[in-house]
Amino acid sequence: MTHPTNDTINSEFSMMYSTNTLQRLLRTTFICCGLSFVVACASTPEPDFNSSLIPASQRKEYLASLTKAEACPLHLASLTDERSSKDLLVGSDNVSQDALFNLLKQSLMNMNVTPDVATDNSVKVSLERAFVKTLGSNMVATVIIDVQYRPHYADEYSPSVSYRGKGMQVNAESADSQGYDRAEDAIEEAITQATRRLKSSLLHECEGSVTNANAI
């Protein structure tokens, strides 16, 4: 009977050790790759739609859609200010709540959202945030509104959906005498963007209203 030599035993043990090590390494690599993939997917931000980046070939279609959205009538059931602080400071000045509300009301009216419109499709709008930041010589305004929608066939309003708008004024130093006016322009632009997003998102709900309005 032939007994294995020490060299043979050591060789077999080394092969087994190498195989086990390789298997552990492969398992570890697989797990790490899997975790990296999950983390990458979870941390990938959603794309932010920016109408200024629409290609020229699609701009006509976009403008037509925007026109339909503006024509779609919505009843404004309520308009409230839910900001934790009603102050909107621009340098040493403060944009009053009345001035901000007037800008929001006018933008909604331009988009055919008023308390007087004759339609059973209605919305409740609340102003959640409004602020202005100075980035170098530029002013950037951000406005966030929450909207609840109730179509004509429903008895209750939907859960709130947030719409964000941004506006920018370049070379608008807050220390300038015109800094306050430039800030209001940025805020107005941000509000307009938010209300357009509101109407565009509900366009599919009021195609009939748009058709009836065009027929009158």
C-alpha positions in Angstrom: 0.0 0.0 0.0 1.4 3.4 -1.1 1.2 6.2 1.4 1.1 9.8 0.2 4.3 11.7 0.8 4.5 15.0 2.6 5.0 16.8 -0.6 1.8 15.4 -2.1 -0.2 16.3 1.0 1.2 19.8 1.1 0.4 20.2 -2.6 -3.2 19.0 -2.2 -3.6 21.2 0.8 -2.3 24.2 -1.1 -4.7 23.6 -4.0 -7.7 23.2 -1.6 -6.6 26.4 0.2 -6.3 28.3 -3.1 -9.6 27.1 -4.3 -11.4 28.1 -1.1 -9.7 31.5 -1.1 -10.7 32.0 -4.7 -14.3 31.1 -3.9 -14.4 33.5 -1.0 -12.9 36.2 -3.1 -15.5 35.7 -5.9 -18.3 35.7 -3.3 -17.0 38.9 -1.8 -16.6 40.6 -5.2 -20.1 39.6 -6.2 -21.6 40.9 -3.0 -19.7 44.2 -3.3 -20.6 44.7 -6.9 -24.3 43.9 -6.1 -24.3 46.5 -3.2 -22.6 49.0 -5.4 -25.2 48.6 -8.1 -28.0 49.0 -5.5 -26.5 52.1 -4.0 -25.9 53.6 -7.4 -29.5 53.0 -8.4 -30.9 54.4 -5.2 -28.7 57.5 -5.3 -29.3 58.4 -9.0 -31.3 61.6 -9.0 -34.4 62.0 -11.1 -33.9 64.3 -14.1 -35.1 67.8 -13.7 -37.2 68.9 -16.7 -36.1 72.3 -17.9 -38.2 73.8 -20.7 -35.3 76.0 -21.8 -33.5 72.9 -22.9 -36.2 71.7 -25.3 -34.7 71.1 -28.8 -35.9 73.4 -31.6 -37.5 70.4 -33.4 -39.8 69.9 -30.3 -40.4 73.5 -29.4 -43.5 73.9 -31.6 -45.2 70.9 -30.0 -44.2 72.2 -26.5 -45.7 75.6 -27.2 -48.9 74.1 -28.5 -49.2 72.0 -25.3 -48.5 75.0 -23.2 -51.3 76.9 -25.0 -53.7 74.1 -24.3 -52.7 74.1 -20.6 -53.3 77.9 -20.4 -56.7 77.5 -22.0 -57.8 74.8 -19.5 -60.1 76.4 -16.9 -59.7 75.4 -13.2 -61.7 76.7 -10.3 -59.5 78.1 -7.5 -61.2 76.9 -4.3 -58.6 78.3 -2.0 -55.2 80.0 -1.9 -53.3 80.0 1.4 -49.8 80.9 2.6 -48.4 77.9 4.6 -44.8 79.2 4.9 -43.3 78.9 8.4 -42.0 82.5 8.0 -43.9 85.1 6.0 -40.7 87.2 5.6 -38.9 87.1 2.2 -35.8 89.1 2.6 -33.9 90.6 -0.3 -30.9 92.4 1.2 -32.3 94.7 3.8 -35.7 94.8 2.2 -38.6 92.5 2.6 -41.0 91.3 -0.1 -44.4 91.6 1.7 -46.9 88.8 1.8 -49.4 90.9 -0.2 -46.9 91.5 -2.9 -46.0 87.8 -3.1 -49.7 86.8 -3.1 -50.5 89.3 -5.8 -47.8 87.8 -8.0 -49.1 84.3 -7.4 -52.7 85.3 -8.0 -51.8 87.0 -11.2 -49.8 84.0 -12.5 -52.7 81.7 -11.7 -55.2 84.0 -13.4 -52.9 84.1 -16.5 -53.1 80.3 -16.5 -57.0 80.4 -16.2 -57.1 79.4 -12.6 -59.5 81.8 -10.7 -62.3 81.6 -8.2 -64.7 82.9 -10.8 -64.1 80.4 -13.6 -67.1 78.3 -14.5 -65.9 74.7 -14.2 -66.3 71.7 -11.8 -62.6 70.9 -11.9 -61.1 72.7 -8.9 -57.8 73.1 -7.1 -56.6 74.2 -3.7 -53.2 76.0 -3.9 -50.9 76.7 -0.9 -47.6 78.6 -1.0 -45.1 76.4 0.9 -41.7 78.1 0.3 -40.3 81.2 -1.3 -36.8 82.5 -1.1 -34.1 84.4 -3.0 -30.4 83.5 -3.0 -27.5 85.6 -4.3 -25.0 83.7 -6.3 -22.2 86.1 -7.2 -23.9 88.9 -9.1 -27.0 86.7 -9.9 -30.2 86.4 -8.0 -32.0 83.0 -8.0 -35.5 82.7 -6.7 -37.3 79.5 -5.7 -41.0 79.0 -5.2 -42.8 75.8 -4.1 -46.5 75.5 -4.2 -48.6 72.5 -3.1 -51.7 71.7 -5.0 -54.8 69.5 -4.3 -56.9 68.6 -7.3 -60.5 67.6 -7.6 -61.9 66.6 -11.0 -65.6 67.0 -11.7 -66.3 63.3 -11.2 -64.7 63.1 -7.7 -66.1 64.1 -4.3 -62.8 64.6 -2.6 -59.5 66.3 -3.3 -56.4 64.4 -4.2 -53.3 64.3 -1.9 -51.1 67.4 -2.2 -48.5 67.5 -5.1 -45.6 69.9 -5.0 -44.6 72.1 -7.9 -41.3 73.9 -7.9 -40.3 77.0 -10.0 -37.0 78.8 -10.3 -36.2 82.2 -11.7 -32.9 84.0 -12.3 -31.8 87.5 -12.8 -28.2 87.9 -13.9 -26.0 90.8 -12.9 -28.5 91.8 -10.2 -26.5 93.0 -7.2 -28.7 93.0 -4.1 -27.0 96.3 -3.0 -28.2 98.1 -6.2 -31.1 100.5 -6.1 -32.8 98.2 -8.5 -31.9 95.0 -6.5 -35.4 94.7 -5.0 -37.1 95.1 -8.5 -34.8 92.5 -10.0 -35.6 90.1 -7.1 -39.3 90.5 -7.8 -38.7 89.7 -11.4 -36.9 86.5 -10.4 -39.7 85.6 -8.0 -42.3 86.3 -10.7 -40.4 84.0 -13.1 -40.3 81.3 -10.5 -44.0 81.5 -9.8 -44.8 81.4 -13.5 -42.7 78.3 -13.9 -44.5 76.6 -11.0 -48.0 77.4 -12.2 -47.2 76.3 -15.7 -46.0 72.9 -14.4 -49.3 72.7 -12.4 -51.4 73.3 -15.5 -49.4 71.0 -17.7 -49.6 68.1 -15.3 -53.4 68.4 -15.2 -53.9 68.9 -19.0 -55.1 65.3 -19.5 -57.9 65.9 -17.0 -59.5 68.7 -18.8 -59.3 68.0 -22.5 -63.1 68.3 -22.7 -63.0 71.8 -21.1 -60.4 72.9 -23.5 -62.5 71.6 -26.5 -65.6 73.3 -25.1 -63.7 76.6 -24.6 -62.4 76.5 -28.2 -65.9 75.8 -29.5 -67.4 78.9 -27.9 
